[in-house]
Amino acid sequence: MTTIKLHNTKTRTKQDFVPIDPENVRMYVCGPTVYDRAHLGNARPVVVFDVLYRLLRHVYGAEHVTYARNFTDVDDKINARAKESGRPIAEITAETTGWFLADMGALGALEPDHMPRATAYIPQMVTMISDLIGKGHAYEAEGHVLFAVDSWKDRYGQLSGRTVDDMIAGARVEVAPYKKNPMDFVLWKPSDADQPGWDSPWGRGRPGWHIECSAMSHDLLGESFDIHGGGNDLMFPHHENEIAQSCCAHPKGDFARYWLHNEMLQVEGKKMSKSLGNFFTVRDLLDQGVPGEVVRFVFLQTHYRKPMDWTEKKAREAEATLRKWRALTAGIEPAANAAAAVVAALADDLNTPGAISELHRLATAGDAAALLASARLLGLLTDTLGDWAKVPSIDLSDHEARLFEARQAAMASKDFSEVDRLKAAYAEAGLEVRMSKTAVELLPGPGFDADKLEAL
């Protein structure tokens, strides 16, 4: 069996992945707060952990992997959106959840086995909070319930590498007067008449953000599960707080054994922000005609633990590559298994750039069956993502050889008129012309028309 190695944020080392139960490999990933369209940065963890999900299914069998990703559908941002729009909260969250699934599906992401909504797990959250109070890890204050960080002080901060004293010293925010410790965090808070709320032992209120993931992962995956993932912006405080409350509520469990965090996304070398005018949603790109498969390919060219830079140049090159690969594999049945080198790259802490390099090697070698099977392991060249390309099955090798020979002759005669004529004709037919000292490559573009080649 393939040995998977993962960089565990918790230990800060790359470790062999050894599941608790190979018959039931379990993974939880923090999902979106559903109040608006997912922006491009929101999509990166979806694609990263979709690849890991596919790899786990490949190694252990699809029936032996359980993947849960939540929807946060109770949050102050949602309340604010409802207030400004005058629309019911349930209507906003249902619509936005549908948008998210459609947009992520357009990027080739498989739907997880479980997609719990926070509002469906309020009783489990209330039970966990009550348990934490009973064990001395939480306290009630002015209608709030807070986790007592001092009760977990020796271990709090191990994931992010921070100490409680350092966090307090570095804090620059006003601390609520009812907190015993500035780092104590909210498990439950009161709701007024205009806010969503549920009855509880502490009055009508709603859960804090962190408790939902602990309650849902426990209900779906148990006291101990294998992998917890998300963006590195969630490492502190969200994931740190999840660990504290989960381990205190269930001291016999390990909560998550392996923690994976993806780096953030940039656009043209700059942090994505509305003020810079480089902020856009996944739907914006799709509506502009950028295929979801192209977005996915660009994402996978950068290792998940490194910052990813989205550029228009990368998108153009990704589209050209995918068109070429789809032309090469048109009408081909995939090989029975993905290439060993591709699996090995993915098993090495999701080295997707290395895996893509192997795909290029397979394409160059003309091994279409292996290319197709291997690309599909990464969620590329799938039937569901193929409609955008519609590349006809056509062999361009004769045209490539013809242009190469014309170029060789032109280098000797210094007369490039025939080369220019051919290049213009190929461009008119919708082919991208790439030339080097040793080869010519013709790549079908969006408007490729094979009939125009007959005139040549």
N, C-alpha and C positions, 0 to 999 in steps of 0.2 A: 504494500500500500504506500502511496505517496506520502512523504513526511512534509507537512506544512510548517513553515516557520513564520512567526508573527512578531512584530515589535510590540512588546507589552509596555504601555505607558507606565503601568504600575511598578514594574521592575526596572524600567529604562534599559531593557536588553531585548535582543531578538531571541525568542525561545521556540523550541519545538512545541507545536500545538498538540496537546494530549487531551482529548475531550473527556469529560466526566463519564459519559456513557456513549460509546461510538454508535450505539443504536438510536440515540436521541441527542444529536448535537444541537445546542440551543444558542441563539444569538438575539440580542435586543439592541435596537438602534433608536436613538431619539429622533422623533419625527417633527413635523411642522406645527406651528401655531396657526390655525386656519382663520385668517382674517383678510388675506389678500393673495394675489398671485405670487407664486414662488419665483424669487429672483435667481439669477444664474448661480450665485454662491450657494443658495439652498439646494441646488441640484447636485453639487459635487459629492456630498456624503451619500446621496441616494445612489449615484453611479458607482462610487467606491465600494459600498457595502453590497451592492447588487453583484459586483464581480466576485466578492468574497462568498456570497451566497451561492453563486454558480459553481465556484471552486469546491466549496464544501459538499454540494450536491454531487459533483463529479467524483469526489474522493470517497464519500461515505454513502452515497445513494440518496436520491431525492426524497425517498420515504423516511430517511433517518435524520433529516435536518428540519429544525423548526426556527423560523425567523419571525420576530415580532417587531413592528415599528408603530409607534403611537401617533395619535392626533391630539394635540392640545386644543380642546374646544371650549375651555373656560379660562379666560385671561382678561386682564384689564385692557389690552389692545383690542380685543374683540368687543368689549363693552363700549370702548370709545368709538369704534367703527359703527356700532349699532346706534349710538347716540347721535352721531353726526349724520348718519344716513336715514335715520328714522325707520330702519328695517329691523325685524325680529332677529335676535341672536341666532336662533336655530336655523333660520333661512340663510343667514350669512355663512355660518359654519358648514351647512350642507352644500351650499354652492361652491365654497372655496375648497372643500374636501374633494368635490368632483373635479374641479379645475386641476388640483394638485395631481390626482391620479391620472388624469388625461395627459397632462404635460410630462409627467415622469414616464408614462407609458410610451410617449412619443420619443423618449430618449432610450427606449429599449429596456427599461427597468421592469423586472418581474415584480408582481405584487407579493408582499410578504404573506406568510401563512396566517398571521394574526395582525390586524390593524385596529387595536383598541382605541376607543374614544374616552377621554378622561371623564366625561360626564356619565359614562356608563359604569364607572368604578368608584363612585362616591362612597358607597357602603364599605368597600374594602379599605379606602383611605381613612374613613372614620375609625374603623377597627384598628388599623395600624397606629393611628395617632393615639387612641385610647391606650393601646398596649405600651407605647413609648412613655406616656405619662405614668402608667402603673409601674414601669421599670425605672423611673427616675431620670429618664432621658429627655423629658419635655415638661413644660409647665404652661398653665393658663395665666394670661395677664390681659386685663381690659378687653375681653372678648376675643383675644387672639390666643392661639396656642403656638409656642415656639420650641424649637429644638434647643436643648441646652448643650452647647458645644463643649463646655467644661467637663461634661460627663463622658466625653470622648476625646479629650484634649490630647492625650498621648498618641493618638492615631489620626486625628483630624489633620488633613493637609498632606498626607503621604502621597496621594495621587499627583497633586500639583507641585509637590516639593516645597510647600510653604509651612511655616509654623504659625500657630494661633497668635503668638505674641508679635511676630512680624506682620501678620495681617492686620492686627489691631493698630500697630504703630503706623502702618502705611495707609490706613483708612482715611478718606477725605470726604466722608459723607456724614450727614447728620444722623445720629443714632436715636431711635425711638426711646423715650424715657422708660417704657415698661420692659425693656430688655435687661436681663441680668448681665449679659456679656454682649459687647457690640457685635460679635460675630454670630450670635444666635439668629436663627432664620425661621421664617414663618412656615408653619404647617397648616394652620387654619386661620382665616380672618373673617371678621363680621361683614355682612352685606346689608346695604340699606335697601329701601323699598324699590329702587330703580335698578338694582343689580341682581344678577342671578344668585340664588342661594338655596341651601338645603338645611333641613333641621339637623341638629347635632347636639351632643351633651353640652356644648359650649355656646349654644344659641344658633340662630339662623346665620349661615355664612357659606364660605366657599373655600376650597383647598388652596394652599400655596402651590407654586409651580413644581417644586422638587418632589413632593410626596407622590404625585401621580405616577411617575415612572417606577418608583419603588413598589407601589401597590400593584400596578399592572404587571410588571415583570414577575413579581412573586406569584400572582394568581395564574399567570400563563406559563411560566418557566420554572417556578419553584424557588426554594431558598438559595440554591446554588445553580448557576448556569455558566456557560462557557465564555461567551464573548459579549462585551458591551461596546458599542461604537458611537461615534458622533464627531462633529467638528471640534477642533481644538479650542474654540471659543467657549465650549461647554465644559471644559475640564474643571474650571473653577468659575463660579461656585456650584454649578448644577450637578456635575458628576461627583464632586467631593461631598456634597450634601446627600446625594443618593446613597453613597457608600455608608456614611455615618448613620443615617436613619435606618437603612436596611440591616446593617450589621448589628445595630443595637436592638432592633425589633426581632431579629432572628439570629441570635448569637451562635447557634450551632451551624449556620450556613456560611458560605464564602461570598455570597452575592455573585459578582462576576469575577472570573479568574483572569481573563485576558481583556485588557482595555486598549482599543485602537482609536486613534484620533487623526483625522485628516487635516491638512493645512488649509489655509484660506485661499481665496481666488482674487486675482487682479484683472484689470482690463487695460490692455495696451501699456502695461508696466506700472499702472497706478491703482491704488485702492478704489474699488467701485463705490461711488457715492453720487447722490443726486446733485450735489453742489458742483461736481466736476462734469456733469452731463454724461457720465459713462455708466449710469445705472440702468439696467434693463432686466426684464423678466424672461423666463424661458419662453413664454408665449410671444413676447416681442420678437424674439429671434425666429421662432417658428412662423409667425405671421409675415416676417420679412423674407421668407423663403429659404431660411437656413434649415436643412433637414436635421431631424433629431439625431440621426445616426452620425452626422458630421459633428454635432455638439459632443456626443459621447466619445467619438474618436479623438477629438482635441483634448478632452479631459484625460483620457487614458494614456496620452503621450507623456504625461508628467506623473512621477511617482506620488502616491497619495500623501506622503509625509513631507512633500516639498510644496512651496507656494506655486499655484498654477496661474499662468498668464494667458488670458484669452485675447487673441488678436485676430483681426480679419485675415491676415496672411496665413495664419495657421488653419483657419476655417477653409480658405480656398484650396490650400494644399491637401487638407484632409478630404475634401470633396473629390478632388482629382484622383487621389489614391483609391478611395472607395469605389469610384466609377470604374477605374481600371480593374480592381479586384472583382467587382461584380461582373464585368465583361468576361474576365478570365474564368469565373466559376459558373457562368450562365449555362443551365442545362446539365450541370454536373451533380452527381450524388456525393454527399460528403463522405469522407473516410469513416471507418467504424470508430476511430478514436482520434482525439486531438494529438498533434505532434508532441512527443515527449519533451522536447525543448521548450515548447510553449507552456506546458503544464509545469515544468520545473521552474520557469521564470515566475509564474503566478504563485507557485508554492513558496517562493523565496520572498515572503513579506509583500505579496501582491506587486511584484515588479512588472507592472503593465508596460512601461517603456521597453523593457527587455523582451516581453512577449510580442509586442508589435514589431520589434526588430526581427524576430523569428518569422513573423507573418510576411514581412518584406522578403526575407530569404526564400520562403516557400513560393512566393509569387514569382521571384526572379528565376527560380528553378523550374517554374511551370507546373508545380505540384498542386493542381487546382483542388483535388479532393481533400488533401491534407490542409490546405489553406482554408477551405470552407469549414471543415470540422473544427479547426483550431480557432478561427475567427469567431465562430458561434459560441465557443467557451467564454469569450470576452463579451458576448452579446452583440457582435457585429455580423454583418452579412446574413442576418436572419430574414425569413420570409416576411415577417410582420413589419420590418423596417425598410423593405425593398421598393415600395411603390414610388418613392421619390426619384429613383434612379432610372428604372425602366430601360436599362442598357441593352441594346440588341446584341446577340451573340455574333461577333464579327472578328475575323482575324485581320489585324492591321500590320502584321509582320512584313508583308510584301511592300506596303507603302512606307514602312519605316526603313526597310532596306533600300528602297528606291531613293528616298531623300538622303540617306546616308551616302550612297554612291554618288549622288549629284553633288553633295557637299565635298566629297573627296576630290572629284573632278574639278570643282570650282577652286579648291585650294591650290591645285596645280596650275590651272589656266588663269586664275584671278578674275574669272567671269562668273559672277554669282547670280546672273539673271534667272537661270533655271531653278536654283535654290529658292530665290525669292518668289518665283511663280508658284512653286509647289507649296511653300509655306503659306502663301496667301490663299491658295485653294483649300488647303487643309483647315486653315482658320475659318474660311467661309463655310466649310462643312461642319464646323462646330468642334474641331479637334484642337486641343492644346498641344503645341509643339515644344518639346524639350530636346535640346541638342547638347551633346558633350563631345569631347575629343574621340571618344570610343563608341558612342552609341547615339541613336535617335529614338525618342519615345513619343508616341502619339496617344493622347489621353482624351477620350470622349467627354465633352462638356455638356451642360444642360440642354443646349440646342443642337446636339449632334444629329446630322441627317446623312445617313449612309448613302442615299441615292445620289448625293452630290459628288461622291467619290467616283461614280461611273464615268464622269467626264474626263477623268485623269487616266 
